[in-house]
Amino acid sequence: MVERTDRLNSLLKEVLSEVIQRDVRNPHVNHLLSITRVEITKDLHHAKVYISVIATPEEKEETLKALQSAAGFIAVNASKKVTMRYFPELTFKLDDSVDKHMRIDKLLNEISAERKTREQEHPEEQDQPEEQA
């Protein structure tokens, strides 16, 4: 059953991406949008669609609201491309994992730069072995 839901999640991710890019004509839907993952429930009646948007926080919220209001339209168009007994009810959620990764990457780069600066300012500290207790 897990394998089946994984396949469905992957298929829905592709189909929903295509429908949003081609069929949704809402100006509030940011074009720098990608579906990061889809999680369908075991009963196949509901699906959480996680999206990542490159935009300001306000634009992200606008995009999320626009997608949620168009969820029925998106589901109808997607159901024409996927054969399922019931097409799941879609709930859109912002996936902020990309933002978190970018923040962590930035912090790691800052730490690395700080370490290099300290090594250049105090090279004598680098060559001395640590004292044994």
Protein Blocks (a to p, Z undefined) as FASTA:
>chain_A
ZZmmmmmmmmmmmmmmmmmmmmmccfklcfkbcdfbdcddfklpaccddddddddfklmm
mmmmmmmmmmmmmmmmmmmmpccfbacdddddddfklmmmmmmmmmmmmmmmmmmmmmmm
mmmlmmpccddZZ
